[in-house]
């Protein structure tokens, strides 16, 4: 465990060195947050209670989502492009020779990256949103603790999905196309574009049981008190934990198949 803790710390330090990029990301998240917030405000003024949220809850959804955008790598910026490139060049062989588990190594590194992005790019946009709008941020520390646990589980689900994408490079060689499709799916089905509770009927029920819902929609509902009861909160976290086990297990199986099919191109 000390090894993976060191890898996570290294991932944190690695992204902490890019001060200019972090500042640009904070500015982008904040500006985009204002654009989306004014759009949400207009929509919820016309449709009060849309998706089961009042206006303050909807605006909270916007700004907390912006604070989680980079940490969850919803629009890229994670590790999958790096692992795809390492497969293409053959450098993945170095990773396979390390005296460490491949999946755990990348998970630790990505959690280190996520921790920095959460602090470096998440705090300022949320503070800006709280100063400019009336948000429904809870005062109960227990709710914040549950939210933090839910965020961590969501980040692991995000990693597990992106790890599967990274391993597909063993067969596809070029991951640009699948990364683009994955970004579109992630934005839509996570709730980043609109809360999933807005979608009606059977389609809404369907998207809320997909793994992308565990990345953002579930943590947001925990924070906003939708899962305020003990049973509801346990159920929400259990939903996320279930997807963690399923997706990490799928990653194990795909990793096993991939390491039996090592194709080196250009390396």
Order of alpha helices (4+ residues) and beta strands (2+ residues): alpha-alpha-alpha-alpha-alpha-alpha-alpha-alpha-alpha-alpha-alpha-alpha-alpha-alpha
